[in-house]
Structures are given as C-alpha cells and as structure tokens.
C-alpha cells in the first residue's frame, strides 16, 4: 500500500475551513482514481510537547506509488490539488510514501 498524508496548518478561519473541507474538498478528493481509503483526524492534533500547528491531518490510501502518481496526474487529481489554496489559508504539507507492516 501507499499513503498520501496531508498536514493542514491552522487556518485563519477554522469554521470556514471546516465547512469548505467537508462540503467541497472531500467530495472532490474522493473522486481520485485508485483511492482506497480516506481518513481525517478528529479533534486537536497534538504532539508529545502539547498542541501542534497542525489543524487537520488527511490520510489517503492507494495500492502503490504508481497509483498515487496516476491519481494526481488525472483531471480529478489536478482539480483536487488546485482546490487546496481556496481553503487552506494556513498552508498544507503533502507527503507520499509506500508502507509495509512492521
């Protein structure tokens, strides 16, 4: 399997972020070809030292890195990526990686 992790930093307007993310971005991202699972964090994102600057974590699961590349190279992927600046006023970091059971 392979994962996409998106770390959304604290937005200027959390209520507007939440509304847009749930009503617009999630339905758009769920159209990504090859997407197997879509999870988001619930509640505050903490660190061992306390609060973090991360507001929300999204974890998208695909079969492999090729599937991620295909998804983000598709029309749906380009639309999803172009949508992020419309609501992520705090910025977002994206990471892609293969996973294995340890």
C-alpha positions in Angstrom: 0.0 0.0 0.0 1.0 3.6 -0.3 -0.2 6.7 1.6 -0.7 10.4 1.0 -0.5 12.4 4.2 -1.7 16.0 4.1 -0.9 18.2 7.1 -3.2 21.3 7.1 -1.8 24.1 9.2 -4.1 26.1 11.4 -6.3 28.2 9.1 -7.2 31.9 9.6 -10.9 31.0 9.9 -11.3 27.4 11.2 -15.1 27.4 10.8 -14.8 28.4 7.1 -12.1 25.8 6.6 -14.3 23.1 8.1 -17.3 24.0 6.1 -15.4 24.1 2.8 -13.4 21.0 3.5 -16.4 18.9 4.3 -18.8 20.3 1.7 -16.4 20.8 -1.3 -12.9 19.3 -0.9 -13.7 15.9 0.5 -16.2 15.1 -2.3 -13.7 16.3 -4.9 -10.8 14.2 -3.4 -13.0 11.1 -3.1 -13.1 11.1 -7.0 -9.4 10.5 -7.2 -8.9 7.3 -9.3 -7.5 4.4 -7.3 -8.3 5.9 -3.9 -8.9 3.0 -1.5 -9.4 4.9 1.8 -9.8 8.5 3.0 -9.3 9.3 6.7 -9.1 12.6 8.5 -8.1 13.4 12.1 -10.8 14.0 14.7 -10.2 16.7 17.3 -7.0 18.6 18.1 -3.7 17.3 16.6 -1.3 17.1 19.5 2.4 16.3 19.9 4.2 14.9 23.0 5.0 18.5 23.9 1.4 19.7 23.6 -0.5 21.4 20.8 0.8 21.4 17.3 0.5 23.9 14.5 -1.4 21.3 12.5 -5.2 21.7 12.3 -6.1 18.6 10.4 -4.4 15.5 9.0 -5.8 13.7 6.0 -4.6 10.2 5.1 -5.4 8.9 1.6 -4.6 5.2 0.9 -3.7 3.8 -2.6 -2.4 0.5 -3.8 1.1 1.8 -4.6 3.1 4.8 -5.6 2.2 4.4 -9.2 -1.5 4.6 -8.3 -0.7 7.9 -6.4 1.1 9.3 -9.4 -1.8 8.3 -11.7 -4.4 9.8 -9.3 -2.6 13.2 -9.0 -1.8 13.2 -12.8 -5.5 12.8 -13.6 -8.0 15.5 -14.2 -9.6 14.8 -10.8 -6.1 15.0 -9.2 -5.3 18.3 -10.8 -8.7 19.7 -9.7 -8.2 18.5 -6.1 -4.7 20.0 -6.0 -5.9 23.3 -7.4 -8.7 23.4 -4.8 -6.3 23.3 -1.8 -5.3 27.1 -1.9 -9.0 28.0 -1.9 -9.5 26.9 1.7 -6.1 26.1 3.3 -5.2 29.6 4.4 -2.6 28.3 6.8 -0.9 26.2 4.1 -0.6 22.4 3.7 2.3 19.9 3.5 1.9 16.8 1.4 3.9 13.6 1.8 3.7 10.4 -0.3 5.2 7.1 0.7 5.0 3.3 0.4 4.0 1.4 3.6 4.7 -2.0 4.9 3.8 -3.9 8.0 6.5 -3.8 10.6 
